[in-house]
């Protein structure tokens, strides 16, 4: 199943990304509002560079099965950045997405971030330094985060043929490389 292969094949990039954004600091109490803002800015840039193209590439039936319109995250990350008074520019160059399989790989990373984001928002909202921090983006699915992640993986596994696995993995790698290399 491609969802498990993606997890295994991109684990090193996932770990590098978590290290870059001081994810460990979320639980140790060293994660700052500046760290949070930086994380939001990078996620904004990835979404601005890819979300429209990903949504356009997914087959209509699969998009319906995962309730794709409800997975639109760009407006929420913009909302959070605006609350933090961070200027937002949509002048981010669109990422080249080769095919549907790459789009699924990119979306895998974005949807996976929602799982971690939910835990992060819960932890940070208990920290006095984050009392006024917005978490609309990371709480997009609320209590339905787990079921939406499960649904996403089921449809991803159904849609990907073994011939498309390498392109799907490439898409996930592109997402991580973007987050690791994007300069603010």
N, C-alpha and C positions, 0 to 999 in steps of 0.2 A: 504494500500500500504506500502510495507516494507520500502521504502525510507523515508516516514514520520515517521514510527515507529522507525527507526534507529535514526532519528534526535531527537525525543523525549526521547527515551530510553538511549541515550548516551550523552545528553546535559550536564550532570554534569561532565562527563569525558572530554568533549570538553572544558568546562569552566576551569577545573583544568589544562588542557594542555596549554591553552592560558595564564593562570596565571604563570605557570612554566616558560614560555618563554617570559615573560614581553611583551605580545602583546599590552597591554594598552600603553606601552611606545612608540609604533610606532606612535601613534597619539598625544601623549603628548610631544614628542621630547626627551624622555629619553632612547630610544632604541639605543644601541651602536653597533658598528661593532662587538664587542665581543659577544653581544647577538645574532646578525645575524649569526655569525660563529657557535655558539653553536646550534642554530636552524637548520642550514644546516647539522651539524654533526649528530644530532639526526635523521633527516629525511633520511640522507644517511644510517645510521645504520638500520632503519626500512626497507628501500628499499632493502638493501643488504641482509637482513634476510628473505625477503618475495617475492620480485618482480618475480623472476623466478618461484617460486612455484605457485604463484597466476596465472601467465600467463599460466602455464601448466595445471591448474585445470579447467579453464573456458571452456565451450563447444565451439567448433569451430564456430558454427553459431552465438552465442552471441558475441564471440570475434570479429568476422567479423562485426557484427552490431554496435559495439562500436569503431571500428577501433583500436583494442587493440595494434598493433605494434606502433601506433603513441602516445600511452599513456605511453611508456617506459620512466621512469624518472631517473633511476639510472645513466646513462651516463651524464645527465645534472647536477645533484647534484655533481657528481665527478668533472665535469668541473668547476663548481663554487668554489668548495673547492680548486682545484688546482690553480685557479687564486688568491685565498686568501692565497696561499702557506701553506695550511693545509695538512699534510700527510694523505693519504688515504690508509687504509688496508682493503682488502676484506675478511679478516679472521674473519668474523662475523658468528656465529653459525646460521644456518637456523632455522626459527621458525617452529614448528610443526603446520601444517594446516590440520585439521581433514577431511574436505570435501569441496566440491564446494561452499556450502553456507557460510562456514567460509571465503573462499577466496573472495567471493563477499563482505562480511562485511569488511574485511581488505581493499579491493579496494575502498569501499565507503569512508573510512576515508582518504585515499590517494587522491582520486579525490576531495573530499570536501576541502582538504587543498589547492588545486589549486585555488579555488575561493578566499579564504582568502589570499593566496599568491600573487594573482594578485593585490589585493587592497594594500597589504603590499608593494609590489615592486613599485607601483605607488607613494605611500606616501614617501617611503624612498628615491627614486630616486630624489625627490625634496629637500632632505636634503643634505647640503654641505658635511657632513661627509661620505656620501654614493656615491659621484660622481663617484668613481672608482669601486664601488661594482658590482659584477656580479649578474645578475638576470635571467640567462638562465633557471634554474629549476622552479622558480616561475612564469615565463612568458612563459611556455611551449606551451600554446595554443594561446597566443596573443589575438587578437580580437575575437577569437572563444571560449573563456573560458565559457561563459554563455551557448552557444549552445551545447558544448561538455558535460557540466554538466547536462543539460536537457536530452540529448541523453542517457547519462549514467544512470540516474535515471529511464527513461522509460524502458530501457532494463533490469535493475535490477528488477524493479517491475514486468515485464513480466516473468522473469526467476525464481523468488522465489515463491515457493508454501508455503502456510500457515504452512505446516508441517516443513518447513526448516527455518522459521523465527527465532527460538531461536538460531540455529547455526549461522545464519547470524549476529544476534546481538552479539553473542559471538565473532565472528571474528572482528567486529568493536571494541568491548571492548578490545580485545587482542592488537589491534593497539594502542589504547590510553594508555593501561597499559605499553606497550613497551616504548612508548615515555616518559611516566612519570617515569619509573623505570630504563631505560638504563643508565648505568654509563659509562662515557667517558673513 
